[in-house]
């Protein structure tokens, strides 16, 4: 029984947490199964959010195992069977959490029907063990918790394990996540846990950040347009690796296969793609034309790596990679890019004047296909010189 005569623990926050988990797992499944499939920005946002949710769920279960359930075990010996079931549930759920985490990470790096299907299946498997556990906890465990803990003790455990270890930014996101689409009563319950001054900071200081992240996941049309910051595309082309690498390393031929780059030429006396060499690319997207100087970073292992050189006019910078490896049926071509420097104002401007840069997956995959065709033609014409 309770150690004091205070009012019983009000465990409604447990239900609110559970409802947030149910809500976003359902949202994720709906978005992943939608047609057309999520564009790059939404895909990356969903993957990131699912990984965050898995971390949250791990921490949530740790707080129960380390803070809540030991007290229940001590004060209510009759609950031993239910507590053992909770422990078994947590172990089974932990394995499913790891599977979702891994599937979401892979999906965030590269789209594809197989990656998306694996993530949907992983979420489905998690739901099979998680949802019955949540219901069992709500219907059977929480009444016992209210019987053996006072509200003050419940709040103390919550603070020690779910508030104290976390930074203010983490609490800001969690708070807005919990009240997202919550009822008025549930919203008031969550906000009532925080004193007035920090409540104002959390509510107004982190609300915009959370809404931006939420919209990127579930309401992409409402999100602010940004250029794509990361991308990875790969295909297998029916050409020999030597022929493909011959085309890739000759940057002066980019204009023959790129959807956007019209031509490239070496600058500063460089004549070969090697570390330190620079070349200028002239590009066109619609009516917009621009040029960028690029610098080769590496050519090891049949992987060409270069960066766009930042300038006063173009202070952003992106690292690009094209990797060539043998594969069954020809050659695997992998292309990736990472924006390593992007001023926020320019990010919005670029997205407005270059809308094609918001989602580049299809265009860049088509580039690889054309590159493969060009390599195949070069090989057929006997123009390959292996180096």
C-alpha positions, 0 to 999 in steps of 0.5 A: 500500500501507499507510504502516505495518505496522499491522493492516489497516483494520477497515471493519465500521463501514461495513457497520453504517452501510449496514445502518442506512440499509437498515433505516430506509428499509424501515421508512419504506416499510412504515409509509407503505404501511400501512393505516390511514396514519400518524396526525399524530404518526407522520407528522411523526416519520417525515418528520423522521427521513427528513430527518435520514437524508438529512442524515446520508447527505450527510455520510457521502458527503462524508466519503468524497469528502473523506477516504477516497477521495483516500487510496485514489486515491493508494495504489491507482492500479488502483482508478481505475475503481472510484473513478470509479464511486463518484463517479458513484454519489454524484452520482446518489444526491445527486439522489435524496437531495434528492428524498426530502428535499423529499418528506418535508418536504412530507409532514410539513407535511400528510398526504394520499394524494398526498403520501404516494405521492410520498414512497414513490416518492422512497424507491423511486427512492433505493433503486434507486441507493443499494442497488447502491452500498452493495453495490458499496462493501461487496464491492469498495471496502472490501477495497481500503481494508483493503489500502491503509489501516491500522486506525489510519489508518481510525480517524483519517479517521473521527474527522476527518470523522465525529466531530470536526465533530459535537456530542455530541448528534448523536453520541448520536443517530447511535450509538443509531441505528447499534446499533438492532436491531444484532447483539451483535458490531456493537453491541460494535464501535460502542460500542468506538469510544468511550472508557469515560466518553463511552461511558457518557454517550452510552449512558445519557444519550441512549438514552431520547431516541433510543428516544422518537424511534424509537418515534414513527416505528415504534412509535407505540402504545409512544410517550408520548401528547402533544398534536399541536403542529402541523397543516395542513388544507385543502379546496376548498368550493363557495362564493364567497370573499366568503361564506367570508371573511364567515363566517371573520372573524365569530368569534362564529359559530365555534360554528356550524361548530366540532366543539369550540367551543360559542360565542365572544364579544368581550371588552374592548369589541371588536366586530370581528375586528381586530389587538388585539381579544380574544374568549372561546371556550367549548369542550367535548370529551366531559365536559371543558369550558373557556374561553380568551381569544384575541387577533386578530393579523392579518386581512390578505389574507383570513387570520385569525390569532389566538392563545390568550392564556396565563394562570396556569391555562392557560400554553400558547399556540397560534397559529391561522390560517385562510386564504381564497383563490379556487380552481377550483370555489369557495374553498380553505380552509386552517387551520393551528395551531402550539403556541408554548408548551406546558409538558411536564407540561401537555402530558402532562395535556392528552393524557390528558384530551383524547385527541382532541387527539393527532391533530386532522386529521380533526376540523379538516378536518370543521370546514372542510367545515362552515364551507364549507357554512355560507358556501354557505347564507349566500350563498344567503340573500343575507346576505353583506356584502363589506368 
